[in-house]
Amino acid sequence: MSIITLTSDYGDKDYFISSVKGYIYSNLKSIKIIDISHHITPFHLGECAYILRNSYHFFPKETIHIIGVDSEVKREQKHIIAKVENHYFIGTDSGVFSLIFQNQKVEKIIQVEFKNNIQDSTFSMLNVFAKIACEIVNGENIEKFGVEIKSFLYNKKSKPIVKIDKIEKRRTIVAEVIYIDRFGNAITNISRNFFREQIGDKSFTILLRRNQKIELISKKYNDVPEGNILAIFNSADLLEISIMRRNTSEIGANSLLGIEEKDSILIDF
């Protein structure tokens, strides 16, 4: 059985996602539709990329992933189909693809040309992406839908930088909070590998708002008592600032520490 996943910022209040699913089920005899998330912050490409980047590779090969975030065509943003690791991704080349596949080899990118039964629409997720997905499941080659291009529209992703103070012989990593999850955990753009390369076994201090500091990396959330602040590498291997609260998800590190997306996190070492 083929699988189609849906990711969007449509939420679940309106008819949009139900319409997409209804169309797919009406046109395919045997299909499984999986919702990755429909609660992406509207037009938030970084959030969409973070969620897809850390979920798609768990699906079987040949899975088709429809991306309904910032999906309307603009002059510089075209609809595309990308084949990566034998998965198919259908969406708008808004920069989100370059964020999802940062250092990965892309097998093929097709820029969609509108013709026949697939026409430009204000509801691209239904009238473009779902139609293409159904035809791919039915055996159509992606080359049928347009022309091959060589690269995605590049979205300049913020990367951690290292500042050097030669007088005090100190270095500081300037990181950025790229995502706040539903528990209020603040995920940064520091990968485990980057941390190891820059800091290794050196002592360090993570400087947070409200004069809070962290001087070690926990291996598990419950390494610290309930209510304590911790830093941990999460399942995506990114540095996360969290507060250990076993019995509630109502108050997280973002609320208690005043951390928001795009805030800077400093690490002195």
N, C-alpha and C positions, 0 to 999 in steps of 0.2 A: 504493500500500500504506500502511495506517495504521501509526502508530508509538505504542507505549506505553513509557514509561520507568519504571524502578523505582529508588527510593532508600530505603534502610532502615538500621537498626542491627542487623540479624539476622546479619551475617557470612555465611560460606559453609560452616560446619561442619554445620549442622542442615538439616532438610528444608523449612524455611519457604519460601524463595525458589523452590525447585524446584516446590513445590506451587502457588504463585501462577502460575508460568510454565505448568505443566501445565494448570491450569484455563483460562487464557487461550487456549492453543493448541487445547484441546479444544472451545472455544466460538466461535472465530473462524477462518474459512477462510484469510484472508490478513492476516497481522499480523507486524510486526517488533517484538521486545522488546529494549530497550537497558538495560543496567545502568549507572546513573550511579555509584552506590556503595552497597555493603552493609557498609561498615566505618566508618560514622558511630559515634562514641563513644556508647554507649547513653544515650538520652534527651537528647542534647546538641542542643538546638534551634538554637543559634547556628552550630554546625558544619554542620548540615544546611542551614540557610539560606544560608550562605556558598557551599557547593558547588552548590546548586541555582540560586542567584541568578546565578552566573557560568557556568552551562552551558546552561540551558533555552533561551535565546534563539538558540542555534545550531541548534536543531532546527526542522523545517518547521512552519508554521502547522497547527493542528488536532491537534498532538501531545498525547497525554494523559500526564500525569505523576502517578504514584502515589507517595505519601509515606508510608512505613511507619516513622515515628519517633514514639514516644510516642503511639500511635494508639488506645489504648483510650478509650472515651467516659467522661467524668466529668460531674458536674453542670453545671460551667461550660464544659466542653469538648465541643463537638458535632462530628460528622462534617460536612464541608462539601465542596462542589464550587465552585471559583472559575474564572472565565474571565478571563484577562488576556492582552492582546496576541494574542488568538485562539488561545491555548493553554488546555488544561483541566488543572486541578490538583485531585487528590482526596486528602483527608487529614483529620486532626483539627485543629480550630481551637484549638490549644494555645498559640498565640502565634507559631508558626513562619511563618505566612502573612504576618503584619505585618513580620517580619524579612526575608522574601524580597522583598516588594513595598513597600519603604520609601517611595518617592515616586512610585509608578506608579499610573496610572489603572486601576481594576478595572472590568471590564465588567459582571460579575454574580457574586453569591455566593448559592449555594443551600445552606440547612441541611437535611441529609438527614433524612427521616422514615422510620422503618422500617416496611415493609409488604411484602406479597406474598412474593417470594423473597429479599428482602434484609432480614436481621434483624441486630440487634446481636450482637456476637460478641467473644470474647477474641482472635480472630485476624482483626482487622478488615481487614488488608491483603488477605486472601483472600476472606473471606465478605461484605465490604462493598465495598471499593475495587475489587477486580478485577471483581466482578459489575457494578458501575456502569460501569466502563471498557468492558466488553464491550458493554453496552447502548448506550452513547454511540457506539461504533464502528458498531453496527448501525442507527444513525439516530435513537435516542431523544433528545429534547430534555432538557436538564438540569433544566428546570422540573418534569419528571415525578417527580423524586426527592424533592421537599420544598418548602419555602417560601423565598422570597427574603428575605435580610437585607441590611442596608446596610453593615456593617463587620465586620472581623475582630476577634477578641480581641487586644487590644493588648499587645505584649511590650515593655517599656521597654528599648530598646536603648541601651547606653552609647554616648555620643558624646564625642569629645574636648572638653575644656574648656580655657579660657585663663585663667590666673591672672595678675594684675597686681601687681607690686611697685612702688608709686609712689616709694618712697624711693630704691631702687636703679635705678629707671627700666628695669625688666626685665620681660619677660613670659615665662611658661612654659606650654607646651601639655602637658596631662596626657592621655596617650593610653592605650589598653588593648590588650593582645594578645588578639585574638579567635580566632586559629586557628594551630595548628602543623602544617605540612604534613609529608609523609613524608620530606623532606630535612632536617627540623629548622628550616626557616625560620619565623620568627615574624612573622605578619601582624598589623598593627595596624588600628585603626579610623580612621586618618587618610587621607583621600582626597587625591588629587593636587590637586583644586580647593581643599579646605580648607587645605592647606599653602600653596598660592599666595596665597590670600586673606589668610592670617595673616602669613606670613613674606615672600613675594615674593622680592626680591633681598637681603634682610637676611642678615647672618651668623647662624649658629645652631650649637648644640651639642646632639647627641642623647646623653643620659646613660643609660648602661646599668649593669647590675650588674658587680661585680668591677672597678670604676673604669675601665671601657671607655668611650670617647667616639668619636663620629662627627661630622665637621664638613662633610660634603658628601654629595650624593646622586649615586650612580653611575647611569649610563645602561644599562650592561650588567654582568652578573656578573663577566666577565673584565676589567673595568676595574681590578681590584685583583689582586695576586699570590695564588696559591693559599694558603689558610690565613688570609687577612686578613678582617677584619670589614667589611661594607659595608651601606649603606642604599640601597634601590632601590624604585621604584614598580613593582609587579608587573603581570601581565596584567589583573588586576582593578582596577588604578589605586589600590591601597592601599599604604601605606608598609610595607615589609618589611625586617626585619633578618636578614641572612644571613651565612654564612661561605663564602668561595670555596674549594671543594674539588672539583676537576675529576674526580678519579678514585674518589671514594667518597661514599656517601650514609649511612654509618653514624653519623657524628658531625656534628651540625648546630649552629646558633647556640643552640638551646634547651639542648642539653647542655653546650656549652663555656662559655656565658654564664650558665647557670642560669635561663633564661627559661621561664616556664610561661604557659599560658592564664590570662587575667584579671590578669596582672601589669601594672603601670603602666610606661609608657615616658615619660620627660620630655624635652622639647625647650626649651632656653633660647634666647631671642633678644632 
